[in-house]
Structure formats: C-alpha cells, structure tokens
Amino acid sequence: MAEHDVLCFGETMAMFVAAQPGDLAQVEGFGKRIAGADSNVAIGLSRLGLRVQWLSRVGDDSLGAFVLDSLRREGLDCSSVEVDAGHPTGFQLKERCDDGSDPKVEYFRRGSAASRLSPALVRPALLQARHLHATGIPAALSGSCRELCHQLLDGMRANGRSISFDPNLRPSLWPDRQTMVREVNALAAKADWVLPGLEEGRLLTGRQSPQAIAEFYLEQGAQYVAIKLGAEGAYWRDAQGAHGVVPGQPV
C-alpha cells in the first residue's frame, strides 16, 4: 500500500492582502496568508481525507516558517520540503476588491527558494504515491523546475501511477506565448487527466469549443479531459467517447 495517496509540488508563497480597497501604494494594513494554486489543491485533497505529500522549497526566513506551519496545520506531509538558507520565500501583495473585479497582484518571487526546485529532490519513495497532481506553474519558474516537472511525470508514468495536470497558465512568468504553449502542452501530453479552463484551452490548442479542446488532448493520449467553464460548470469527455456537463456549484 502506498504511503501517500497524492504527491503535489510547486511554490507556496506568503500573500499580503490589503485590508481596504484602493491603490496598493496607499494601503497601510495587510492580512497575511498563504497563496499557491498547487498547494491549494493539496490542501483541498487533504481536507477530503487523502494523504498528501508536498514537495517544495522555502527560504530560511519567517515567511518560510509561516508557509510550512500553515501547510502542516492543513495535514500535508512536508518532510520533502527543503529549507534554503541562501534564497528567500516568495511573496505577493494583493489588492482588495469589493466590486467583483479581479484584484491587482504584485509578485516578489524572482530568485525565490522554490525557483531552485530541481530533479535532485526526487527520491524513489516520492514516486510511490498513488497519484501525482501537477500544474504548469512550476515549469514557468526556471529551467531546473521544468526538468523536475518532467522527471516527476515520467517517473510516475513508469511506476504505473495516475497523473492529473492543470495548465494554470501564468503568461507573465514565461518569456513568450509560444514557449508557454509548447512547454505546457508537452507536460499535458504525459497526463491521464487534463484540466484546462476554457480560455486556457483556447490559447493552448487554437480550438474554440469545449468539445474540440477536449478532443485535442484526447488525441495527445489523455484518458479524461475536464474543461472548466466558470459559473456554468465543466464539460468533460473521456477516451471512450463518453461526455457531459457538470453544473456549477453556487458559492
């Protein structure tokens, strides 16, 4: 029996959220929490009762200690998280928006400890988890992070484990759109389940409809594709031709 149900990896940052709306330059008070799409999934899976291993790096600083403490309190196994004395924990400043618009976010993550993730962190025991969840974010952080992504996906495939992949596009982290599309799709082609948003799917495949986007990834070898449609729910299709729509969940 595998020690862990799921292996997740990526960068968790500290996030300082403005206490009041307005220009970040004028805001004087902030609340502190953690941020990171990859670790958000890991936390959600842990809350569902799954045993989750978290692979990452943080700085040897107060923000790194805050991140680790927050993840451990959520039940994540952080024994594979390295503490880096030479590089800081990344963080971000986030606007408060009360009108439903997208808040402005300023990132301070260049040269972070997590951007030094590399294949050297991969141990055989990590690849014994039943499932790997990956996103396109770590691949955008550095060349060594991209190598780690491929090593983890290849290793889990070789061990017969299942893999889910969410593109989670971050265009500002990539040198150009062409590179982003090529590298993200190369990772998606190694996954069993591909989980893009509708606009992400359009950008990555050049196709417009959820059905056509799903077919693109099924042609690449995916067994199941779910395309997130926001408030309208999600469209799904599998390699056997079954398909449907799951309605959105009111929040």
C-alpha positions as CSV (number, residue, x, y, z in Angstrom):
1,M,0.0,0.0,0.0
2,A,1.4,3.4,-1.0
3,E,2.3,5.6,2.0
4,H,0.6,8.6,0.3
5,D,-2.4,8.9,-1.9
6,V,-1.3,12.0,-3.8
7,L,2.0,13.8,-4.5
8,C,1.7,17.6,-5.2
9,F,4.5,20.0,-5.8
10,G,5.2,23.7,-6.6
11,E,5.7,27.0,-4.9
12,T,3.7,28.3,-1.9
13,M,4.1,32.0,-1.3
14,A,3.2,34.3,1.5
15,M,0.4,36.6,0.5
16,F,-0.4,40.0,2.0
17,V,-3.9,41.0,1.3
18,A,-4.9,44.7,1.6
19,A,-7.2,45.4,4.5
20,Q,-9.1,48.1,2.5
21,P,-9.8,48.7,-1.2
22,G,-7.7,51.2,-3.2
23,D,-4.2,51.6,-4.7
24,L,-1.7,49.3,-3.1
25,A,0.7,52.2,-2.8
26,Q,-1.8,53.9,-0.4
27,V,-2.8,50.8,1.7
28,E,-1.3,50.7,5.1
29,G,-2.7,47.5,6.6
30,F,-2.5,43.9,5.2
31,G,-3.6,40.5,6.3
32,K,-1.1,37.6,5.9
33,R,-2.0,34.2,4.5
34,I,-0.5,31.7,2.0
35,A,-1.0,31.5,-1.8
36,G,-0.3,29.0,-4.5
37,A,-2.6,27.1,-6.9
38,D,-0.6,23.9,-6.4
39,S,-0.8,23.9,-2.6
40,N,-4.4,25.0,-2.7
41,V,-5.2,21.7,-4.5
42,A,-3.0,19.8,-2.0
43,I,-4.9,21.4,0.9
44,G,-8.3,20.6,-0.7
45,L,-7.3,16.9,-1.1
46,S,-6.1,16.7,2.4
47,R,-9.4,18.2,3.7
48,L,-11.1,15.4,1.8
49,G,-9.2,12.9,3.9
50,L,-6.4,11.9,1.4
51,R,-2.8,11.5,2.5
52,V,-0.9,14.2,0.6
53,Q,2.9,14.6,0.2
54,W,4.1,18.2,-0.6
55,L,7.3,18.7,-2.4
56,S,8.7,22.3,-2.4
57,R,11.4,24.6,-1.1
58,V,11.1,27.7,1.1
59,G,13.6,30.2,2.4
60,D,15.1,30.0,5.9
61,D,13.1,33.1,6.9
62,S,10.0,34.0,8.8
63,L,7.8,33.7,5.7
64,G,9.1,30.2,5.0
65,A,8.4,29.2,8.6
66,F,4.9,30.7,8.2
67,V,4.3,28.7,5.0
68,L,5.5,25.4,6.5
69,D,3.4,25.9,9.6
70,S,0.3,26.7,7.6
71,L,0.7,23.6,5.3
72,R,1.4,21.3,8.2
73,R,-1.7,22.5,10.0
74,E,-3.7,21.5,6.9
75,G,-2.4,18.0,7.3
76,L,0.2,18.0,4.5
77,D,3.3,15.8,4.8
78,C,6.1,18.4,4.4
79,S,9.0,16.1,5.1
80,S,10.2,16.6,1.4
81,V,10.2,20.4,1.7
82,E,13.8,21.8,1.7
83,V,14.7,25.0,3.6
84,D,17.1,27.2,1.7
85,A,19.4,29.5,3.7
86,G,20.5,31.3,0.5
87,H,17.3,32.3,-1.2
88,P,14.1,33.8,0.2
89,T,10.5,32.7,0.3
90,G,8.4,34.3,-2.4
91,F,5.5,36.6,-1.5
92,Q,2.9,38.7,-3.2
93,L,0.8,41.8,-2.4
94,K,-2.9,41.6,-3.4
95,E,-5.5,44.3,-3.7
96,R,-8.8,44.1,-2.0
97,C,-11.7,44.4,-4.5
98,D,-15.3,44.6,-3.2
99,D,-16.9,45.0,-6.6
100,G,-16.3,41.5,-8.0
101,S,-13.4,42.6,-10.3
102,D,-10.1,40.9,-10.5
103,P,-7.7,42.3,-7.9
104,K,-4.3,43.6,-8.8
105,V,-1.4,41.3,-7.6
106,E,2.3,42.2,-7.4
107,Y,4.7,39.3,-7.2
108,F,8.0,39.2,-5.4
109,R,9.1,35.7,-6.4
110,R,12.1,36.1,-8.8
111,G,15.1,34.2,-7.4
112,S,12.9,32.5,-4.7
113,A,13.9,29.3,-2.9
114,A,11.2,27.5,-4.8
115,S,12.6,28.6,-8.2
116,R,15.6,26.4,-7.3
117,L,13.5,23.2,-7.3
118,S,15.3,20.6,-9.4
119,P,15.4,16.9,-10.2
120,A,17.9,16.4,-7.4
121,L,14.9,16.5,-5.0
122,V,13.3,13.4,-6.5
123,R,13.6,10.3,-4.3
124,P,12.2,6.9,-5.3
125,A,9.8,6.9,-2.3
126,L,8.1,10.0,-3.7
127,L,7.2,8.1,-6.8
128,Q,5.3,5.5,-4.8
129,A,2.3,7.8,-4.2
130,R,-0.9,6.6,-5.9
131,H,-1.4,9.8,-7.9
132,L,0.5,12.9,-9.0
133,H,-1.2,16.3,-9.4
134,A,0.9,18.8,-11.5
135,T,0.3,22.2,-12.9
136,G,2.0,24.4,-15.5
137,I,3.2,26.9,-12.9
138,P,6.4,25.3,-11.6
139,A,7.6,24.8,-15.2
140,A,7.5,28.6,-15.7
141,L,9.7,29.3,-12.7
142,S,13.1,28.1,-14.0
143,G,14.8,25.6,-16.2
144,S,15.5,23.3,-13.2
145,C,11.9,23.5,-12.2
146,R,10.8,22.4,-15.7
147,E,13.3,19.5,-15.5
148,L,11.7,18.5,-12.2
149,C,8.2,18.5,-13.7
150,H,9.2,16.2,-16.5
151,Q,11.1,13.9,-14.1
152,L,8.1,13.6,-11.8
153,L,5.6,12.9,-14.6
154,D,7.9,10.5,-16.3
155,G,8.7,8.7,-13.1
156,M,5.1,8.3,-12.1
157,R,4.1,7.1,-15.5
158,A,6.9,4.5,-15.4
159,N,5.5,3.3,-12.0
160,G,2.0,3.0,-13.4
161,R,0.6,5.8,-11.3
162,S,-2.1,8.2,-12.5
163,I,-1.4,11.8,-13.2
164,S,-3.7,14.9,-13.4
165,F,-2.5,18.1,-15.0
166,D,-4.0,21.6,-14.7
167,P,-2.3,24.1,-17.1
168,N,-2.8,27.1,-14.7
169,L,-1.3,29.5,-17.2
170,R,0.8,32.4,-15.8
171,P,1.8,34.2,-19.0
172,S,3.8,36.8,-17.0
173,L,6.2,34.1,-15.9
174,W,7.1,32.9,-19.4
175,P,9.4,34.6,-21.9
176,D,6.8,34.5,-24.6
177,R,3.5,32.9,-25.5
178,Q,5.0,30.4,-28.0
179,T,7.3,28.9,-25.3
180,M,4.5,28.7,-22.8
181,V,2.2,26.8,-25.2
182,R,4.9,24.4,-26.3
183,E,6.1,23.6,-22.8
184,V,2.7,23.4,-21.1
185,N,1.4,21.1,-23.8
186,A,4.4,18.9,-23.6
187,L,3.6,18.3,-19.9
188,A,-0.1,17.8,-20.6
189,A,0.7,15.1,-23.1
190,K,2.1,13.0,-20.2
191,A,-1.0,13.2,-18.1
192,D,-4.0,10.9,-17.8
193,W,-6.4,13.8,-16.8
194,V,-6.0,17.3,-18.3
195,L,-8.0,20.1,-16.6
196,P,-7.8,23.4,-18.5
197,G,-10.1,26.4,-18.2
198,L,-12.0,27.3,-21.4
199,E,-9.8,30.3,-22.2
200,E,-6.6,28.4,-21.4
201,G,-7.7,25.6,-23.7
202,R,-8.4,28.0,-26.5
203,L,-4.9,29.6,-26.1
204,L,-3.1,26.2,-25.8
205,T,-4.9,24.4,-28.7
206,G,-6.2,27.1,-31.0
207,R,-9.6,25.4,-30.8
208,Q,-12.7,27.2,-29.6
209,S,-15.3,24.9,-28.3
210,P,-15.0,22.7,-25.2
211,Q,-15.6,19.6,-27.3
212,A,-12.8,20.5,-29.7
213,I,-10.4,21.3,-26.9
214,A,-11.1,18.0,-25.2
215,E,-10.5,16.2,-28.5
216,F,-7.1,17.8,-28.8
217,Y,-5.9,16.4,-25.5
218,L,-7.5,13.0,-26.0
219,E,-5.6,12.8,-29.3
220,Q,-2.4,13.5,-27.3
221,G,-3.1,10.5,-25.1
222,A,-5.2,11.8,-22.2
223,Q,-7.8,9.4,-20.9
224,Y,-10.1,12.2,-19.5
225,V,-10.4,15.9,-20.1
226,A,-12.4,18.3,-17.9
227,I,-12.8,21.9,-19.2
228,K,-13.7,24.5,-16.5
229,L,-16.5,26.8,-17.7
230,G,-16.7,29.1,-14.6
231,A,-20.1,29.6,-13.2
232,E,-21.5,27.3,-15.9
233,G,-19.7,24.3,-14.5
234,A,-17.4,22.0,-16.5
235,Y,-17.5,20.0,-19.7
236,W,-15.9,16.5,-19.6
237,R,-15.0,13.9,-22.2
238,D,-13.2,10.6,-21.9
239,A,-11.2,8.4,-24.2
240,Q,-14.2,6.1,-24.7
241,G,-16.3,8.9,-26.1
242,A,-18.5,9.5,-23.1
243,H,-19.1,13.2,-22.3
244,G,-21.3,15.5,-20.4
245,V,-21.6,18.8,-18.4
246,V,-21.4,19.1,-14.7
247,P,-23.3,22.2,-13.5
248,G,-21.6,24.9,-11.5
249,Q,-21.8,24.9,-7.7
250,P,-23.2,28.1,-6.2
251,V,-20.8,29.7,-3.7
